[in-house]
Protein backbone atom coordinates (compact mmCIF):
# COMPACT_ATOMS: atom_id res chain seq x y z
CA UNK A 1 0.00 0.00 0.00
CA UNK A 2 1.41 3.39 -0.99
CA UNK A 3 0.48 6.87 -0.03
CA UNK A 4 1.73 9.77 -2.10
CA UNK A 5 2.79 12.83 -0.16
CA UNK A 6 2.18 16.37 -1.36
CA UNK A 7 5.80 17.07 -2.34
CA UNK A 8 6.02 14.20 -4.85
CA UNK A 9 7.93 11.79 -2.57
CA UNK A 10 6.42 8.44 -1.73
CA UNK A 11 5.58 7.42 1.83
CA UNK A 12 5.41 3.65 2.09
CA UNK A 13 3.36 1.87 4.76
CA UNK A 14 3.78 -1.78 5.74
CA UNK A 15 0.51 -3.69 5.85
CA UNK A 16 1.97 -6.36 8.18
CA UNK A 17 1.91 -3.87 11.05
CA UNK A 18 -1.74 -2.91 10.56
CA UNK A 19 -4.08 -3.42 13.48
CA UNK A 20 -7.02 -5.78 13.21
CA UNK A 21 -10.39 -4.36 12.21
CA UNK A 22 -12.73 -2.80 14.75
CA UNK A 23 -15.37 -5.53 14.37
CA UNK A 24 -12.77 -8.26 14.98
CA UNK A 25 -11.45 -6.35 17.99
CA UNK A 26 -14.91 -6.00 19.55
CA UNK A 27 -15.66 -9.67 18.85
CA UNK A 28 -12.41 -10.68 20.60
CA UNK A 29 -13.20 -8.49 23.61
CA UNK A 30 -16.68 -9.98 23.90
CA UNK A 31 -15.27 -13.50 23.65
CA UNK A 32 -12.72 -12.82 26.42
CA UNK A 33 -15.44 -11.32 28.64
CA UNK A 34 -17.82 -14.27 28.13
CA UNK A 35 -15.04 -16.76 28.89
CA UNK A 36 -14.16 -14.87 32.09
CA UNK A 37 -17.80 -14.76 33.18
CA UNK A 38 -18.19 -18.50 32.46
CA UNK A 39 -15.20 -19.20 34.72
CA UNK A 40 -16.79 -16.98 37.38
CA UNK A 41 -20.08 -18.87 37.12
CA UNK A 42 -18.29 -22.19 37.53
CA UNK A 43 -16.40 -20.89 40.56
CA UNK A 44 -19.60 -19.63 42.23
CA UNK A 45 -21.31 -22.99 41.62
CA UNK A 46 -18.24 -24.79 43.00
CA UNK A 47 -18.39 -22.55 46.08
CA UNK A 48 -21.97 -23.62 46.73
CA UNK A 49 -21.22 -27.30 46.10
CA UNK A 50 -17.98 -27.47 48.12
CA UNK A 51 -18.99 -25.26 51.07
CA UNK A 52 -19.84 -28.18 53.40
CA UNK A 53 -17.38 -30.64 51.83
CA UNK A 54 -14.09 -28.81 51.36
CA UNK A 55 -14.30 -25.39 53.00
CA UNK A 56 -10.77 -24.07 52.10
CA UNK A 57 -11.30 -24.85 48.40
CA UNK A 58 -14.76 -23.27 48.59
CA UNK A 59 -13.24 -20.09 50.04
CA UNK A 60 -10.69 -19.96 47.22
CA UNK A 61 -13.44 -20.35 44.61
CA UNK A 62 -15.48 -17.68 46.41
CA UNK A 63 -12.57 -15.23 46.23
CA UNK A 64 -12.02 -16.13 42.57
CA UNK A 65 -15.71 -15.55 41.84
CA UNK A 66 -15.58 -12.17 43.60
CA UNK A 67 -12.44 -10.91 41.81
CA UNK A 68 -13.18 -12.16 38.30
CA UNK A 69 -15.74 -9.46 37.33
CA UNK A 70 -13.15 -6.72 37.87
CA UNK A 71 -10.45 -8.67 36.04
CA UNK A 72 -12.86 -9.53 33.21
CA UNK A 73 -13.77 -5.87 32.66
CA UNK A 74 -10.12 -4.79 32.68
CA UNK A 75 -9.19 -7.54 30.21
CA UNK A 76 -12.19 -6.79 27.98
CA UNK A 77 -11.41 -3.07 27.89
CA UNK A 78 -7.74 -3.62 27.09
CA UNK A 79 -7.17 -3.47 23.38
CA UNK A 80 -6.55 -1.40 20.27
CA UNK A 81 -2.97 -0.77 21.34
CA UNK A 82 -0.16 -1.46 18.91
CA UNK A 83 1.70 -4.63 19.65
CA UNK A 84 5.34 -3.69 20.35
CA UNK A 85 6.68 -6.88 18.76
CA UNK A 86 5.38 -5.97 15.30
CA UNK A 87 7.64 -4.06 12.94
CA UNK A 88 7.18 -0.35 12.42
CA UNK A 89 4.25 0.48 10.15
CA UNK A 90 6.00 3.36 8.43
CA UNK A 91 9.00 3.15 6.16
CA UNK A 92 10.47 6.62 5.64
CA UNK A 93 11.28 7.67 2.10
CA UNK A 94 14.97 8.24 1.39
CA UNK A 95 16.05 11.83 1.96
CA UNK A 96 17.74 13.58 -0.93
CA UNK A 97 20.71 15.80 -0.05
CA UNK A 98 20.01 19.49 -0.27
CA UNK A 99 22.38 21.98 -1.90
CA UNK A 100 23.28 24.49 0.74
CA UNK A 101 22.97 28.21 -0.03
CA UNK A 102 26.53 28.90 1.13
CA UNK A 103 28.15 26.69 -1.50
CA UNK A 104 25.90 27.93 -4.33
CA UNK A 105 26.77 31.65 -4.07
CA UNK A 106 30.12 33.26 -3.21
CA UNK A 107 30.21 34.69 0.27
CA UNK A 108 30.27 38.48 0.62
CA UNK A 109 33.03 39.96 2.78
CA UNK A 110 31.93 41.15 6.19
CA UNK A 111 31.39 44.89 6.75
CA UNK A 112 34.58 45.10 8.80
CA UNK A 113 36.66 43.57 5.95
CA UNK A 114 35.47 46.17 3.38
CA UNK A 115 37.32 49.11 4.96
Secondary structure as GFF3:
##gff-version 3
##sequence-region A 1 115
A	DSSP	beta_strand	2	4	.	.	.	ID=ss1
A	DSSP	beta_strand	10	13	.	.	.	ID=ss2
A	DSSP	three_ten_helix	15	17	.	.	.	ID=ss3
A	DSSP	alpha_helix	22	50	.	.	.	ID=ss4
A	DSSP	alpha_helix	55	77	.	.	.	ID=ss5
A	DSSP	beta_strand	90	91	.	.	.	ID=ss6
A	DSSP	alpha_helix	101	104	.	.	.	ID=ss7
###
